[in-house]
Amino acid sequence: MDRKKIRSIVEELAEGAAGALGMELVDVDFKTTNRGYHIIVYIDKPGGVFLEDCEMVSKSLGELLDLHDPIPSRYILEVSSPGIERPLKKREDFVRFLGEEAKIKTASKINGCKNFTGILGEVRGDNLILRVGKEEIAIPFQDITKANLCYKKGGRKK
């Protein structure tokens, strides 16, 4: 089985395991090491993720991975919170964190730039509206290569 197929199966199983426990799958990082695969699953929920949440998802996902056996060799499974600079992957992530500050990288230049830091203003059609100072910049979702919330001392609103 090729790496893309393995990743797809692991993501699907992780989505199910996290969802069944009231959490959302943020991302799956899939690395190959000299000792096999290292799978890092990032989960989140309103109010944040605690150690017990990671343990529950790890146990559930571990059982699913053993049952479906999509990984042809040894692997290490790690379940973690996405951290204070949480990645924004899905359209729903951008909607959830409207009003928060984020760093956005794009594949092509918009107004001469590929890197932006601003407030997530709104989702308008297929664009994210980012407020940078007094300017509003429309960034097509398909052009976003990386997006993360910015760390703010004192925490988040949501």
C-alpha positions as CSV (number, residue, x, y, z in Angstrom):
1,M,0.0,0.0,0.0
2,D,1.4,3.4,-0.9
3,R,2.1,6.2,1.6
4,K,-0.9,8.4,0.4
5,K,-3.3,5.5,0.9
6,I,-2.0,4.8,4.3
7,R,-2.2,8.5,5.3
8,S,-5.8,8.6,4.0
9,I,-6.8,5.6,6.1
10,V,-5.1,6.9,9.2
11,E,-6.8,10.3,8.8
12,E,-10.2,8.7,8.4
13,L,-9.7,6.5,11.4
14,A,-8.4,9.4,13.5
15,E,-11.4,11.6,12.4
16,G,-13.7,8.8,13.6
17,A,-11.9,8.2,16.9
18,A,-11.7,11.9,17.8
19,G,-15.3,12.6,16.7
20,A,-16.7,9.7,18.7
21,L,-15.1,11.3,21.8
22,G,-16.5,14.8,21.1
23,M,-13.2,16.2,19.7
24,E,-12.2,17.4,16.2
25,L,-9.2,16.2,14.2
26,V,-7.0,19.2,13.4
27,D,-4.2,17.5,11.5
28,V,-2.2,14.3,11.1
29,D,1.5,14.5,10.7
30,F,2.9,11.4,9.1
31,K,6.7,10.8,9.1
32,T,8.9,7.9,8.1
33,T,11.8,7.2,10.5
34,N,14.5,4.6,10.5
35,R,12.4,2.7,13.1
36,G,9.1,2.8,11.1
37,Y,6.4,5.4,11.0
38,H,5.8,8.2,13.4
39,I,2.1,9.4,13.4
40,I,1.3,12.6,15.3
41,V,-2.5,13.3,15.5
42,Y,-3.5,16.8,16.6
43,I,-6.9,17.1,18.2
44,D,-8.9,20.0,19.6
45,K,-12.2,20.9,21.3
46,P,-13.8,24.0,22.7
47,G,-12.1,24.9,25.9
48,G,-8.9,23.1,24.9
49,V,-7.5,19.6,25.0
50,F,-6.2,18.0,28.2
51,L,-3.9,15.0,28.8
52,E,-6.9,12.7,29.4
53,D,-8.4,13.7,26.0
54,C,-5.1,12.7,24.3
55,E,-5.0,9.4,26.2
56,M,-8.6,8.6,25.2
57,V,-8.1,9.3,21.5
58,S,-4.8,7.5,21.5
59,K,-6.3,4.4,23.0
60,S,-9.3,4.4,20.7
61,L,-7.3,5.2,17.6
62,G,-4.6,2.6,18.5
63,E,-7.4,-0.1,18.7
64,L,-8.7,1.0,15.3
65,L,-5.3,0.9,13.7
66,D,-4.7,-2.6,15.2
67,L,-8.1,-3.7,13.8
68,H,-7.7,-2.3,10.3
69,D,-3.9,-2.7,10.1
70,P,-3.2,-0.1,7.4
71,I,0.5,0.4,8.4
72,P,2.8,-2.3,7.0
73,S,5.5,-1.8,9.6
74,R,6.1,-0.7,13.2
75,Y,4.8,2.8,14.1
76,I,4.7,5.2,17.0
77,L,1.4,6.9,17.7
78,E,1.3,10.3,19.4
79,V,-1.8,12.3,20.1
80,S,-1.4,16.0,21.0
81,S,-3.1,19.3,21.2
82,P,-2.4,21.6,18.2
83,G,-0.7,24.1,20.4
84,I,-1.1,27.8,20.9
85,E,-0.4,28.6,17.3
86,R,-3.1,26.2,16.0
87,P,-3.0,25.4,12.3
88,L,-6.1,26.4,10.3
89,K,-6.7,23.7,7.7
90,K,-10.4,23.6,6.9
91,R,-12.8,26.4,5.9
92,E,-14.7,25.7,9.2
93,D,-11.5,26.5,11.1
94,F,-11.4,30.0,9.6
95,V,-15.1,30.5,10.4
96,R,-14.6,29.3,14.0
97,F,-11.8,31.7,14.7
98,L,-13.2,34.8,13.0
99,G,-11.9,37.9,14.9
100,E,-8.6,36.2,15.9
101,E,-5.2,37.1,14.6
102,A,-3.6,34.7,12.1
103,K,-0.5,34.3,9.9
104,I,-1.3,33.3,6.4
105,K,1.0,32.1,3.6
106,T,-0.1,32.0,0.0
107,A,1.1,30.2,-3.1
108,S,1.0,33.3,-5.2
109,K,1.5,36.9,-4.5
110,I,-1.5,39.1,-3.5
111,N,-0.8,42.8,-3.5
112,G,2.9,41.9,-3.9
113,C,3.1,39.6,-0.8
114,K,2.9,36.0,0.1
115,N,3.0,36.3,3.9
116,F,0.2,38.1,5.8
117,T,-0.6,38.7,9.5
118,G,-4.0,40.1,10.3
119,I,-7.4,39.5,11.8
120,L,-9.7,36.9,10.3
121,G,-12.5,39.2,9.1
122,E,-15.0,37.0,7.3
123,V,-15.5,34.2,4.8
124,R,-16.9,35.6,1.6
125,G,-17.6,33.1,-1.1
126,D,-14.3,31.2,-1.8
127,N,-12.2,33.9,-0.1
128,L,-11.0,34.6,3.4
129,I,-11.1,38.3,4.2
130,L,-8.1,39.3,6.3
131,R,-8.0,42.6,8.0
132,V,-4.4,44.0,7.9
133,G,-4.4,47.3,9.6
134,K,-7.2,49.3,7.9
135,E,-7.0,47.2,4.7
136,E,-9.1,44.2,3.8
137,I,-7.4,41.6,1.7
138,A,-9.3,38.9,-0.1
139,I,-7.3,35.6,0.0
140,P,-8.7,32.7,-2.1
141,F,-8.8,29.6,0.1
142,Q,-7.3,27.5,-2.7
143,D,-4.2,29.8,-2.6
144,I,-3.5,29.4,1.2
145,T,-0.6,27.1,1.7
146,K,-0.3,27.6,5.5
147,A,-2.3,29.3,8.1
148,N,-1.9,29.5,11.9
149,L,-3.4,31.4,14.7
150,C,-1.0,33.9,16.4
151,Y,-0.2,33.4,20.0
152,K,-1.7,36.0,22.2
153,K,-0.8,36.4,25.9
154,G,-4.0,36.0,27.9
155,G,-5.5,33.3,25.6
156,R,-8.2,33.1,23.0
157,K,-11.8,34.2,22.9
158,K,-13.1,30.8,21.6
